[in-house]
């Protein structure tokens, strides 16, 4: 059974629906690649997926340890290579002003993030720069 159903809407825009939840996503080509930049680009979604996956896996570890990740936030910066056009680097900056847990747990969380399924699935040619500001 499919996970996602998608269609091309024209003007470099796509529509995708997550079939189990009904959640919908639009993508748009970025302005620097003939698009309008009015929605996430496909490469934005890949970059966003890295940060979200890392936090999801950190959350699993934190819940198992009885710790809340409340207050954790992150920013993602995507760096594109010009030729061939592809993602060159994804920078994820995690910020957590009041981390919970001891240094051993913090290290477990960092290790979990670095081994999330998206991080392990990305081509090794894509540099993953991960900064833990906690």
Backbone bond lengths (Angstrom), bond angles and torsions (degrees), N, CA, C in turn:
res aa  C-N    CA-C-N  psi(-1)  N-CA   C-N-CA  omega(-1)  CA-C   N-CA-C  phi
1 X - - - 1.445 - - 1.531 109.12 -
2 X 1.336 118.05 134.04 1.461 121.05 179.91 1.531 112.23 -63.35
3 X 1.306 115.53 154.13 1.457 122.70 176.62 1.523 110.49 -95.14
4 X 1.330 115.60 -38.43 1.459 122.34 -174.30 1.525 108.79 -134.27
5 X 1.324 116.56 140.34 1.460 121.93 173.72 1.522 107.20 -117.70
6 X 1.330 116.92 129.75 1.459 121.43 -174.57 1.515 111.71 -130.45
7 X 1.330 114.55 158.95 1.462 120.18 175.59 1.523 109.51 -148.89
8 X 1.328 114.43 154.04 1.462 121.97 177.38 1.518 108.27 -90.95
9 X 1.341 116.78 127.11 1.454 121.43 -176.10 1.523 112.96 -97.77
10 X 1.338 116.81 -4.97 1.460 120.54 -174.61 1.510 110.57 92.77
11 X 1.308 116.43 167.40 1.472 122.12 178.85 1.525 113.11 53.27
12 X 1.331 116.76 36.80 1.473 123.84 176.77 1.527 112.94 63.43
13 X 1.325 116.99 29.93 1.461 122.89 -179.48 1.526 109.33 -119.77
14 X 1.353 115.75 140.93 1.459 121.09 176.54 1.520 109.95 -124.86
15 X 1.309 115.56 160.76 1.459 123.36 176.98 1.522 106.71 -128.52
16 X 1.325 116.57 131.28 1.466 121.27 177.13 1.513 108.93 -130.25
17 X 1.340 115.37 143.81 1.453 121.08 177.93 1.522 109.47 -126.80
18 X 1.316 115.77 127.64 1.459 122.30 173.99 1.522 105.66 -77.02
19 X 1.319 117.07 112.47 1.461 121.29 -169.09 1.527 113.83 -65.13
20 X 1.320 118.40 -35.90 1.466 119.87 -178.32 1.526 111.75 -67.97
21 X 1.330 117.11 -40.25 1.468 120.11 -174.83 1.522 113.91 -102.60
22 X 1.319 116.92 -21.05 1.460 120.06 -175.20 1.521 113.55 82.18
23 X 1.320 117.66 3.66 1.456 121.20 178.38 1.527 109.32 -66.45
24 X 1.341 115.37 139.84 1.464 120.34 -176.69 1.519 110.82 -119.66
25 X 1.335 115.08 146.43 1.461 122.27 178.14 1.523 108.58 -133.49
26 X 1.326 115.94 136.44 1.456 121.78 170.04 1.517 108.01 -104.23
27 X 1.312 117.02 145.08 1.458 120.55 169.65 1.519 108.16 -122.71
28 X 1.302 114.54 152.89 1.451 122.56 178.83 1.521 107.51 -137.46
29 X 1.297 116.97 144.24 1.464 118.99 173.04 1.529 108.22 -66.01
30 X 1.336 117.48 144.45 1.464 119.22 179.52 1.533 111.02 -71.23
31 X 1.318 115.19 159.22 1.461 121.39 -179.11 1.527 111.23 -56.47
32 X 1.345 117.38 -37.82 1.467 119.72 -178.26 1.527 112.70 -77.53
33 X 1.340 116.74 4.36 1.466 120.13 176.65 1.537 110.21 -135.99
34 X 1.331 114.68 45.04 1.469 123.58 173.32 1.519 115.25 73.51
35 X 1.315 118.36 10.80 1.454 120.49 -178.21 1.510 113.04 -105.26
36 X 1.321 114.63 -176.15 1.463 121.60 179.46 1.522 112.36 -93.67
37 X 1.342 117.11 -19.69 1.461 120.51 -179.71 1.513 113.03 63.81
38 X 1.331 117.21 31.39 1.459 120.92 -177.56 1.525 113.42 -92.38
39 X 1.322 117.05 0.48 1.467 122.30 178.97 1.525 107.71 -152.79
40 X 1.317 116.50 175.36 1.463 120.14 173.64 1.523 108.70 -54.23
41 X 1.323 116.48 141.93 1.461 120.29 168.45 1.524 107.14 -87.48
42 X 1.323 118.43 163.21 1.469 119.00 176.20 1.535 112.54 -55.79
43 X 1.338 117.66 -39.64 1.466 118.78 179.70 1.531 111.67 -72.38
44 X 1.335 117.72 -26.78 1.471 120.00 172.11 1.527 109.85 -63.03
45 X 1.338 116.04 -42.07 1.467 119.71 -179.77 1.522 111.62 -63.96
46 X 1.327 117.07 -40.36 1.474 120.15 176.80 1.524 109.26 -59.80
47 X 1.329 116.21 -46.31 1.459 120.49 -178.27 1.525 111.62 -65.36
48 X 1.324 116.13 -43.32 1.458 120.75 177.33 1.524 111.39 -62.79
49 X 1.325 115.71 -38.27 1.467 120.44 -179.99 1.522 111.53 -60.27
50 X 1.332 117.30 -34.70 1.461 119.57 179.61 1.532 110.07 -61.80
51 X 1.324 117.36 -51.82 1.463 120.11 179.92 1.515 112.55 -62.23
52 X 1.326 117.03 -43.86 1.470 120.53 -179.24 1.517 111.77 -64.85
53 X 1.323 116.94 -40.10 1.457 120.49 178.92 1.533 110.48 -65.04
54 X 1.321 115.99 -43.42 1.464 119.72 179.51 1.522 110.97 -58.50
55 X 1.341 116.68 -44.71 1.458 120.08 -178.59 1.526 110.86 -69.97
56 X 1.321 117.69 -35.12 1.460 120.35 177.80 1.528 110.48 -61.26
57 X 1.324 116.78 -45.94 1.468 120.35 -179.81 1.535 110.24 -68.68
58 X 1.336 117.36 -38.83 1.463 119.92 174.48 1.528 109.90 -60.36
59 X 1.334 116.84 -39.58 1.460 121.29 179.32 1.511 112.46 -63.28
60 X 1.333 116.96 -38.28 1.472 120.33 177.18 1.519 110.07 -62.27
61 X 1.332 116.48 -45.37 1.471 120.64 179.05 1.529 109.86 -64.54
62 X 1.330 116.95 -44.37 1.465 120.47 -178.74 1.527 111.48 -61.80
63 X 1.334 116.99 -44.01 1.472 119.64 178.52 1.523 111.57 -62.09
64 X 1.321 116.04 -41.31 1.470 120.23 178.69 1.528 110.48 -60.96
65 X 1.349 116.32 -33.26 1.463 121.32 -178.64 1.532 112.51 -90.95
66 X 1.336 116.63 0.03 1.463 120.43 179.25 1.515 113.66 73.78
67 X 1.326 116.77 30.21 1.462 122.00 -177.46 1.524 109.20 -118.49
68 X 1.328 116.24 143.04 1.459 121.91 177.21 1.527 110.02 -94.66
69 X 1.326 116.35 141.04 1.469 121.02 174.82 1.533 111.27 -93.16
70 X 1.325 116.07 16.09 1.454 120.53 -178.68 1.523 110.80 -51.07
71 X 1.320 115.97 134.31 1.459 121.82 179.70 1.514 114.51 91.03
72 X 1.327 117.97 -9.30 1.457 121.06 178.08 1.529 109.12 -73.29
73 X 1.312 116.82 132.20 1.459 121.34 175.93 1.521 108.06 -137.91
74 X 1.327 116.18 166.62 1.460 119.90 179.34 1.504 110.64 -153.06
75 X 1.312 114.43 155.25 1.458 123.25 175.19 1.515 107.88 -125.45
76 X 1.322 115.91 142.80 1.458 121.98 -178.66 1.524 108.42 -119.36
77 X 1.318 115.99 132.03 1.457 122.15 174.29 1.513 108.20 -119.38
78 X 1.321 115.33 125.55 1.465 121.93 179.84 1.522 107.57 -103.09
79 X 1.331 115.82 129.70 1.467 121.44 176.91 1.522 107.26 -113.75
80 X 1.328 115.11 121.65 1.461 120.19 -179.09 1.523 110.54 -96.32
81 X 1.308 115.43 144.54 1.468 123.26 172.15 1.527 106.15 -91.27
82 X 1.334 116.72 141.74 1.465 120.34 -175.35 1.529 113.11 -75.20
83 X 1.325 116.66 -46.95 1.467 118.66 -174.59 1.519 110.56 -144.66
84 X 1.328 119.22 116.90 1.455 123.91 -5.23 1.524 110.04 -71.22
85 X 1.323 115.81 150.71 1.466 120.62 -178.42 1.523 109.32 -66.58
86 X 1.334 115.30 115.79 1.460 121.20 178.77 1.515 108.80 -164.36
87 X 1.331 115.81 168.30 1.463 119.67 176.62 1.522 108.32 -71.20
88 X 1.307 115.77 125.28 1.461 121.64 177.94 1.524 111.27 -94.36
89 X 1.344 115.09 -39.87 1.470 119.64 -175.90 1.519 109.18 -152.44
90 X 1.323 115.37 144.18 1.461 122.26 170.49 1.520 106.83 -122.23
91 X 1.326 115.25 122.77 1.459 121.57 178.42 1.524 107.61 -106.84
92 X 1.332 116.42 125.55 1.461 121.40 176.20 1.527 107.34 -117.77
93 X 1.330 115.28 119.74 1.460 121.90 177.90 1.516 108.62 -108.52
94 X 1.346 115.80 109.54 1.457 121.58 177.07 1.521 109.20 -90.64
95 X 1.318 115.97 138.27 1.459 121.88 177.72 1.520 108.54 -130.07
96 X 1.318 115.20 131.02 1.462 121.18 -179.59 1.515 106.65 -148.68
97 X 1.320 116.01 99.15 1.465 120.56 -174.85 1.515 113.38 -65.35
98 X 1.326 116.49 -36.49 1.465 120.06 -177.34 1.523 109.82 -126.68
99 X 1.334 116.18 72.73 1.469 117.84 -179.59 1.520 111.46 -62.43
100 X 1.305 114.59 146.20 1.460 121.31 178.84 1.527 108.39 -107.13
101 X 1.299 116.35 143.03 1.464 119.91 178.45 1.508 111.89 103.61
102 X 1.316 114.49 162.93 1.465 120.83 -179.39 1.529 110.42 -83.68
103 X 1.327 115.56 179.23 1.471 120.10 -176.59 1.524 112.21 -63.13
104 X 1.332 118.29 -31.71 1.471 120.52 178.30 1.528 110.47 -66.23
105 X 1.326 117.11 -41.80 1.460 120.30 178.43 1.525 110.39 -67.35
106 X 1.309 117.01 -41.91 1.471 120.46 178.86 1.530 109.35 -58.57
107 X 1.321 117.67 -41.47 1.463 120.66 178.63 1.529 110.95 -66.02
108 X 1.330 117.25 -38.58 1.476 120.81 176.37 1.529 110.22 -59.91
109 X 1.334 116.09 -42.48 1.465 120.45 -179.81 1.524 110.81 -63.75
110 X 1.316 116.78 -43.21 1.465 120.68 179.06 1.524 111.10 -64.11
111 X 1.315 116.51 -42.79 1.469 120.18 178.29 1.521 111.01 -63.77
112 X 1.327 116.15 -40.57 1.463 120.52 178.95 1.524 110.08 -61.29
113 X 1.316 116.73 -44.28 1.466 120.91 -179.90 1.521 111.23 -58.86
114 X 1.310 115.74 -46.64 1.478 120.33 -176.26 1.527 113.16 -67.66
115 X 1.325 116.90 -17.27 1.471 120.12 -178.17 1.527 112.08 -113.80
116 X 1.323 116.77 24.30 1.468 118.93 177.62 1.531 108.97 -69.41
117 X 1.329 117.85 157.95 1.467 120.58 -177.30 1.528 114.93 -57.00
118 X 1.331 118.01 -36.96 1.469 118.50 179.35 1.522 110.13 -68.71
119 X 1.328 117.79 -43.91 1.473 120.40 178.82 1.520 110.88 -58.19
120 X 1.323 116.08 -40.52 1.464 120.12 -178.94 1.526 112.47 -75.88
121 X 1.328 117.74 -20.24 1.463 121.95 -177.26 1.520 113.45 -89.87
122 X 1.319 117.54 -22.34 1.460 120.01 -178.33 1.522 111.02 -69.29
123 X 1.314 115.87 145.24 1.462 121.69 177.11 1.532 108.96 -55.98
124 X 1.318 118.05 134.87 1.473 120.49 179.20 1.530 113.22 -59.41
125 X 1.336 117.90 -17.93 1.458 120.67 177.54 1.529 111.96 -70.31
126 X 1.335 117.25 -18.28 1.464 120.60 176.43 1.523 107.64 -85.13
127 X 1.307 116.06 114.39 1.461 120.32 179.84 1.530 109.03 -71.18
128 X 1.310 116.44 129.29 1.461 122.35 176.02 1.524 107.76 -108.65
129 X 1.320 115.98 109.03 1.456 121.84 178.36 1.527 107.24 -104.76
130 X 1.322 115.65 112.00 1.458 121.52 -174.46 1.522 108.24 -115.74
131 X 1.320 116.00 122.97 1.458 121.77 179.79 1.529 109.50 -117.46
132 X 1.312 115.42 121.01 1.453 121.99 178.90 1.531 107.84 -102.01
133 X 1.311 117.47 104.28 1.451 121.73 179.58 1.524 109.38 -94.89
134 X 1.331 113.37 66.96 1.467 122.02 175.84 1.496 109.03 -164.31
